């Protein structure tokens, strides 16, 4: 018996989405082939397979439900079926060096944050390196996975999980997570959000091709409200506390500690308790 559980339902999009997404492909910029699923294990895993098979950049997988969604540090991504926007984008950014791939995470964060504000009017903020927040609570996470041969970049998959109409979260994250509908008091169309995010990312990706990293990082920094706040930074099993000074154009974070300014390119940041917003805070 042939397994069709992960087979794309249509080369572009199913008819119900055509009107919302038909304006995405124009000119010579990044164009999209969108594959939609009712249920899948992971849109990232699916596109990693397609990346190995040589599928072109701009291939997108969208799902109503994921059974094995994941975030950073192999954490499970929880989402009610039909409530969240869950999708991944396959890219082949041959113009990037290995140490420049980080810029794709910041680019995706900017595209998501700006699209949310355009579609919903809800104010967003960004947290290093890959979270979109609303009122200090996490609304979206971004996971980047890359395939290299030595120093040669073959492809990148960017996974995006956005809480759109989710009303209930697991107990362990319910004070730290938020959905767009919870923030705005009304529900939103996931396909409209998908279209807006992909359009914003298309524009950002063109800036990357021109190697305009500065403008992208500036847009990211303009939405980061953590500068000057006391944070805790976890890296390699150690926890460091200090004040967030800056995020540089190479994606690194600078933290002023009692022993001086330290720079990190990897790790996890949390905001110290006395800096937390009244409702929940971030993590």
Secondary structure, 3 states (H helix, E strand, C coil): CCCCCCCCCCCCCCHHHHHHHCCCCCCCCCCCEEEEECCECCHHHHHHHHHHCCCCCCEEEEECCECCCECHHHCECCCCCCCEEEEEEEECCCCCCHHHCCHHHHHHHHHHHHHHHHHHCCCCEEECCCEEEECCEEEEEEEEEEEEECCEEEEEEEEEEEECCCCCCCCCCCCCECCHHHHHCCCCCHHHHHHHHHHHHHHHHHHHHCCCHHHHHHHHHHCCCCCCCEEEEEECCEEEEEEEEEECCCCCEEEEECCEEEEECCCEEEECHHHCCCCCCCC
